[in-house]
């Protein structure tokens, strides 16, 4: 057992240069120096006259402090673990082996997590996310698959510490869902969850098939950032249809009581957004309008358009893309990402929200693509 302690100590000592290199990648010294400079700006009497700028500065201060604090905590944890291993070796304490090995595993996992955060450098990666779920062709089986993906994503969000707010829900006729939309709030929510955008393929023996045959189903997950500034997107009353209706599905106590739900249909693009979970029709309309503007902003950014009018008739941007991942339940169990090649046989864990491996592989993949 002392051999195990020596080996764990050797690996812990090997983490020192790894974590030092991580500090360089995170620009820790630069962040430490920038925090007092930014805090000095908040003391300017005119600082609060510009709400947008003051909000950005305060957010930058918080993000910098959080990054530095997380890194310093990791360094301190490593040194504590090394000291624990050395003490256990000195005292020939075999009972400490599991504790030392567990610390090593957690330090390695935390280092990997902080290293992955370096890859979140996209303009909108730190933003909240708006996620929609839609079944493909296939009726009840596809509706159930869309619900399974909804559960997978919301479980991941819970584990990641993100706040999830349901804004739209439409039940399937027999099972599952016809559609659902959620807001995900938290730092880097879009940066992490953008990996899930696209078509997901399921192969399994359908519980809805009396003959027990295998079925292949498809459902899409649409992920877009919640944009901070939407002022440049101007939508006039004549640009869309406003349709109030009775709420339905898993929306809470206000469901089916009044016609508080709203649907907005944008004429130029055909985009349809729905919100039914707020307390009033006005709140639902405000949320739906924000979603519509975000969709239009995403198209404008993607196509580098000068005016919203230029997207008229171009609906391909919001339709499903190519299949990004396959989930096989039968005759074997395998989840494989077609973009990165990352795969796992533990399909139960994946459907329970353990998709960190796929997210990390995707972030590394697009980082490599950007460098080419």
N, C-alpha and C positions, 0 to 999 in steps of 0.2 A: 504493500500500500504506500510505502514511502516513495517508491518508484513513481507512482501515480501523482504524488504531490510534487516531486521534482519535475515531472513532465508538465504539470499544470503551471508551475512557477516559470519554467522555460517559455511556455506559450504566452504567459502574462508579460514577461519581460520583452518578448517579441512584439507585444502590442504597443510598447512605448514609441518606437519610431513610426508605427502605423498611425497612431493617434496624433503625433506631432505633425505628420504630413496632412492629416485631416484638418488640423488647425490652420495650416497654410491655405488649404483649399477653401476653408470657410472664411478666410481673411480675418481671423480673430483679432490680431493686433490692430488692424485697420479699423475694425468695428469698435474696439475699446477706445481708440483715439477719437472716433467720430461722435461718440455718445455725448461727451461734455460740450462739444461744439454745437450739436443739435439742441441740447438742453439750454445753452446760452441764448439761442434764437427765441426760445419760448419766453424769455424775460423781457424781450422787446415790447414796449407798450403797444406797438402797432401789429403785433403778431396775430392777435385774434380778429383783426379786421378782415382778414382773408380766410374764411372758414375752410375752403378747399385745401389751401396750402397748409394751414395749421393742422388739419386732420392728417395730411400726408406726413408731416414732420413728426407728429405724436405717434403715428403708426410705425414710422421708421425707427423711432427711439425704442418703442416696445419690442419690435422685431429684433433689433440689434442686441438689446439687453437679454432677450430670451435665448438668442443664438449663443451669446457669450456664456450665459449661465448654464445652458445645457452642456456646452463643451467643457467648462470648468468642472461641472459635476461628474462628467465622464472621466476626466483626468484624475480627480480626487478618488473616484471609485476604483480606478485601476491601481493607484498607489496603495489604497487600503487592502485591495485583494492581494497584491504582492506581499505586503506586510503580514497578512493573514497566512499566506502560504509559507513564508519564511519562518514564522512562529510555530506553525504546525510541524514543519520539518525539524526544527530545533527541539521541540518537545516530543517528537515521535508520535504525534497525535493523529492516528489513523481515522478517528471519527470525523475529522475535519475535511476529509477528502470530498465527500458529496458537496459540502458548502463551497469549497474552493472551486470545484469544477462547475458548479452552478453559476458562481460569480463570473468565471471565465466566459461561459456561454452567453450570459446576459450582457457583458461588456462587449463581446464581439457583435451581438445583435444590435446594441445601441450604436456602436461605431458604424455599422452598415446603414442603419437608419439615418444617422446624421450625414453620412457620405452621400446617400441617395438625395437628401435635401439639397445638396449642391447642384444637382441636375435640374432643380426646379427654378430655372432662370427665364422662363418664358414671360412675356409681357403681362399675361393674365393668370399665370400659375397660382398666385397667392389669393386669387379671388374665390368667392363662393361659387357654387355650381348649381345649374338647373338641369335636372335629369328627367327624361321622359322614357317610358317603356311602351312598346307597341308589338303585339303579336303579328307574325306573318300569316301566310295562308296555312290552313290546317284546322280551323275551327277550334273545338274545345281543347285539343292537345296543345295547340299553339298558345291559346289563352292561358292555360295552366303553366306553360313554359315562361311566359312573360311574368306571371306572378312569382315563379321560382327565382327569376332574375331580380325582380323587385326585392324579394326577401334577401337575396345574396348581397345586393348593394347596401340595403339598409342595415344589415348585420355588420358589414364592413365599417360603415359609418359610425355605428355604435362603438365598435372596438377602437376606431381611430379617434374617438372623442369629438366627432362632428355632430352638429345639431341638425336633425332632419325635420322638415316641415312639409306635410302633404298638402298639395294645392289642388290636385285633380285626381279623380278616381272613377272609373267606369267598370262595373262588374261584367264578367263574361256571362253568357246566357246560361251555361250549365256549371262552369267552374272557371277559376282564374280571373283574368282581367282583360278588357278590351283596350284599356289605356290607363296610365297613371303618370303623374308628374310630381316631383319633389324638389324643394329647395334644400341644398346642403350648405350649412354655414360652418366656417372654420378656416383657419389659415392653411393655404395650399390645397383646399378642397378640390378646386378645378385641376390643379397641377397633378394630383394623384389620380383623380377619377377620369381624366380625359383618356386614359388607357382603355376604358370600357366602352368607348364610343364605337358603334358599329353593329354588325349582325352577329348574333350568337346562335350556334347550331346545336341541337339536342338529338341524340340517338338513344332510344330506350324502348322497352316494352311498355306500351301505353296502358295505363290503368283504366282508360276509357274504351279500350277495345276488348270486347267479350271473348274474342278468339286469341287474345294474348299475342298479337303480332307486334313486331318492331316497327316503330314510326320514326321518321326524321322530321323535326320541327324547327322553325326559325322564329326568332324574335329580335327586335332591335332595341338598343339602348342609345339614346341621343344625349350627349353631354355637351353643355356649353357653359361658358363663364357668365356669372352675373356681372354685367358691366357697371362700373362706378358712375360713369358719365354717359347719359343718354340724351342730353339736350339737343345734340345735332340731328337726332332722329325725330323728325316732325311728322306726326300722323294727324291729319285733319279728320273731322267727323265724317266727311263724305268718302274717306279712304277705306272705311271698313263697315261691316254690319255688326250691330250690337244685338245679341240674342239672349234674353233672360230665360231661365228654365228652372224647373225644380231640381234640387240637388239629389244625388243618388250615390249609393255605395258607402264606403267606410269613412265618411266625413265627420261623424260626431253627432251631437244632439240636435244641431241645426238642420240636419238632413231631412228633406221631404216636408219641412214645416212651412216654408215660404219659398217663393221663386227668387231666391237670393243668388243662385248660381248664374254665371254669365259665360257667354261664348263670343269671342271676337273673330271675325273672318276678314282677313286683309284682302282687298280686291286685287291688287297688282300681283301679288305672289301666290295667293291661295292659301297662305299660312292660316291655320286655325289654332287658337289657344283657348283654354278653358280654365276657370277657377271656380271652385265651389265650396271651399272649406273655411273662408273667412266668415265673420259674423253678420256682415251686411252686404248688400248688393254693391254699394259704393266701394267697399274694401275689396271685394272680389274683382270689380272692374279695374281698380288701380293695380292690383297684382297681375291681372291678365294683360293689362297694357304694358306693364314693365316686362313681362315675358315676351310679348310681341316685339317690343322695341329691341330687346336683347337678341332675338332671332334675326331681326333686320340688321342690327349692328354686326352680328357674326357674319352674315352674308356680305355686307359691305366691306368688312375687313378682309375676308377671304378672297374676294374678287378684286380688291383695291378699286372699288367703284367710287365715282365722284358724287353721284346722286342716287338716292333711293329709287328714282324712276327707272334707272337702268336695269333693275333686276326684274322688270315686268316680264312675265312669261317664263322666267328661268326658275324652275322648281326643282331641278336635279340636285341642288345643293342640300336640300332638306330631306331627300329620300335616302333609303338605306344604301350603304356602300357594300363592299365585298365582305364576306364572312371573315371575322377576325379570330374566332375561337370555336373549337368543337368540344362538346361535353358528351362522352360516351358512357352510358350506364350498362350497356349490354351489347355483346357477350362478354366484354371486359370493362374495367373502369379506367377511364383516362380523360384528362382535360388537357388540351394542347392548343397553344396560341400559334396561329399560322404565320404571324409576323415575326415573332422572336424565336420560335421553336421551343420556348419554355413549356414544360409539361409536368404533370403530377398524376399519380394514380389515386390519390386520396380525394375522390370526388365529393365525399360527404363533408369534409372540412371546407372545400371550396364553396359548396352551396351554403355553408354556414357562415360565409363571409371572409374566409381566410384566403384572400386573393393578393396578399402582399407580394408574393413571389412573381406573379404576373405583372403587377404594377411596376415593381423594381426592374424587371427584365425589359419592360417597354420603355421606361425612362432611360435606361442604358442604351437601348436600341436607337431611340430617336436622337440621343446625344451623339452616337456614332454616326448617324445619318447626317447630322448637321456639320460634322467635321469633314465629311467627304467632299 
